[in-house]
Each structure stands twice: as C-alpha cells, then as structure tokens.
Amino acid sequence: MTDAKLRDLLSSLTPMARELDALPAGRPAPDDSYVKLNTNENPFPLPSIVMRSAIAALERPYLYPENDNVSLREAAAAAYGMSADHVMAGNGSSELLSLIYRAFLAPGDSIAMISPGFSFNRKLAMLQGAQFLEVRCNELGCLPIDDLLFGPAKHAKFILLANPNNPTGAFMPVAEIERLLTQCNQLVVLDEAYIDFAPENALHLVNRFSNVLVLRTFSKSYAAAGIRVGFAFGHPELIGRLRNIQNVFNMNVVGHAVGMSILQHRRAYYENHSHIKHERQRVSGALSDFGFSVMPSHANFLLARVPAGQDGRWWQSALESQKVLVASFPDDGLEDCIRVSIGTREQMDAFLTAVGSVRRGADRSS
Ligand SMILES: Cc1ncc(COP(=O)(O)O)c(C=O)c1O
C-alpha cells in the first residue's frame, strides 16, 4: 500500500477514531516472576467444580455458543431473584459498559461520572464524541447528589457510579443511591464490579426504579477475569434494547459454562472473600507503618498516598524493579498515590517486603 493510499484511508476514519493515535506494538504481559497487583484480579484458582465445567465446555468446540445467552441469563435471573428479561450477559462487564455508551450517547451529548473513577469510561465517552463530565466527591464515600442534580451534570444522558469506586475503594451507602434515583429522571449506571467485598448491594433497586442499570462482573470476586463474564440488570425494556444491539455470539462456550457454574456455586467463594477482606486490613496497617496514608477500602485493592514529598509513578517503577506491579494514576489528581490489589498472603508479603526495601533506599538517598 502506498503512503497516499494509507493517508486516504486514515482520513476516512470517523472523527472520533481519528483522535486516537495508532497503538504502538505494546509490551508483552509480565511473566510469572512478577507479583502482579496492578489490575485487581483475584489470583486464586477456580473451585474445582467450576473448573470441571470449563473443561467440559470444550468437548464440542465446533458449536457456536447459545444465541442471546438464554440459559446463562435464566440462571443469573434465578440466582439474583428476578426474571430473565431483566438480565443480559456480557463478555466481561466492560462489553456491557460499551453497549450502554453506544445506545445512549450521540456526538455532543454528555455523561457524568463520579471522579476519580474507572478511566475506561473516559475513552468510551470520547468514542461516542460525548462530553465527559467528572463530578468530584468532597468526601470519600459521599454521593454529591446536589452537584449531580443541579450542576452541569443535570444535562448528562446518564450518571455513572462505581460502588465501591475504583480507584479509591470508597463505598456509598445504598440509601444515598436510592435518594439519587428517586430525585433524578436520568439513567444511573451503577457499576458493582467490587460489590462482594462491600457491606451491602443495590441490586434490589432494579425492581423499584426503571432508571437504573446495575452491572456485575465475575472478574474480581469470582476469580475469572480471563474468562470474561459480566451481567447487566435493569428494566426489561432497557435490557431488551441493549440486547438488540449486542454482538452475536458475544460470549464463548467456556465463559458461558463457567458463568453458569459460578452462579450455582457462589458459596464456594465465601472463604476467598473473607481472606481478601482480612488481608486488606493487614496490608493497610502495614502500609500505614511505612508512612503511607491508606484510604478506607471496600474493594479488593487499596489506594495509598505515598510518604510525604514522594510520587506515585516513582513508587510504581521502584516496586517494578523489585518485580512487584502496582498501579499509579498520574492524570487523575492522584499523583501521589499507588493502588495495590489484594492477592494471596504470599503475594502481599512480597509486596510489603518490596515496599520496605524501597523505603529504606529512599531514606538513605535523602
Ligand atoms: C469499576 C470497574 N468496572 C468494570 C471493570 C471491567 O471489568 P470486566 O473484567 O468485567 O470487564 C473494571 C475492571 O477493572 C472496574 O474496575
């Protein structure tokens, strides 16, 4: 292809796609020598009964998965106490998020998100040519209802709340969400990706309010990030419209089988969730002893302000050189923070050892 042809092709991209540069080749995923605590996975093996369902699903790989995920939707509806027309299944909840953006936003529209929040949303808004309004919380865990109802966000097509929030781990009481739903007519997308690590959930609100969509994922609390299973729950009229614009065969047979099996065996995860909550507390205390200021978290990660005068990016690369991966947020007003996922006890010990060693190195050189 000549350069002139390529230039023509690139100029025929939509204005939104043109705004994004071509991605570079990218770095391969880190090998097993790294302790990976940067993307909030849950590093425990699947319960053996769930694992067996994944293997069984591979027996007839030449068949397409079930159209419209009917049995998976029925199983989710039964597990969560509603009817199947209230539920749709996604290739991870991020697929469902993108569908909501596609369904509701045209160029020039706006969407409001509690900030700092899950940054993938910014890209989804940009791809629709929509304005992304970030509404800041003055106090972690407080829902700024007045700002959402009376500020610029009142014109937003929908409001996005992650509860617990990522990357802060803050949790908003369900009564507050209910207050917002009562007072606003807009759609509220409630992303409950981390809800199994929190004190209460808001799924029941789907039966009372037609302006809420609740998202769930099996990537975090059910240790299946690589399998890609998510759900959206809402009024059948909304869910039916979203299903209508979904890709055919959006999930694969393994995701389908694992999803069904997890729904049946959710109790098998009880210990996993208790372990994570317990480790979260232990690591939070240890980080405070190292001079970090740790935000209270109701998720499977901690957001920690690094010791005074230091920088989150710097800590991220210092820990990476010790083979421990954490996340940093240089663009979200959290320049002095790192986020660490909670994994196994061994992983968290390795993390704390690396923190101690970086801390001593930093003290020596100051
Ligand atoms: C708040 C939030 N929502 C959604 C997702 C996406 O999860 P999934 O793996 O289901 O696509 C994440 C992943 O990190 C997240 O933090």
PDBQT file of the ligand as one rigid body, heavy atoms in Angstrom, charges set to zero:
ROOT
HETATM    1  C1  LIG A 401     -15.134  -0.312  38.182  1.00  0.00    +0.000 C 
HETATM    2  C2  LIG A 401     -14.866  -1.336  37.117  1.00  0.00    +0.000 A 
HETATM    3  N1  LIG A 401     -15.850  -1.667  36.267  1.00  0.00    +0.000 NA
HETATM    4  C3  LIG A 401     -15.670  -2.580  35.305  1.00  0.00    +0.000 A 
HETATM    5  C4  LIG A 401     -14.455  -3.205  35.137  1.00  0.00    +0.000 A 
HETATM    6  C5  LIG A 401     -14.314  -4.184  33.997  1.00  0.00    +0.000 C 
HETATM    7  O1  LIG A 401     -14.446  -5.472  34.416  1.00  0.00    +0.000 OA
HETATM    8  P1  LIG A 401     -14.635  -6.685  33.402  1.00  0.00    +0.000 P 
HETATM    9  O2  LIG A 401     -13.450  -7.559  33.595  1.00  0.00    +0.000 OA
HETATM   10  O3  LIG A 401     -15.914  -7.327  33.815  1.00  0.00    +0.000 OA
HETATM   11  O4  LIG A 401     -14.727  -6.149  32.008  1.00  0.00    +0.000 OA
HETATM   12  C6  LIG A 401     -13.399  -2.902  35.985  1.00  0.00    +0.000 A 
HETATM   13  C7  LIG A 401     -12.089  -3.547  35.803  1.00  0.00    +0.000 C 
HETATM   14  O5  LIG A 401     -11.097  -3.232  36.395  1.00  0.00    +0.000 OA
HETATM   15  C8  LIG A 401     -13.606  -1.934  37.003  1.00  0.00    +0.000 A 
HETATM   16  O6  LIG A 401     -12.629  -1.580  37.845  1.00  0.00    +0.000 OA
ENDROOT
TORSDOF 0
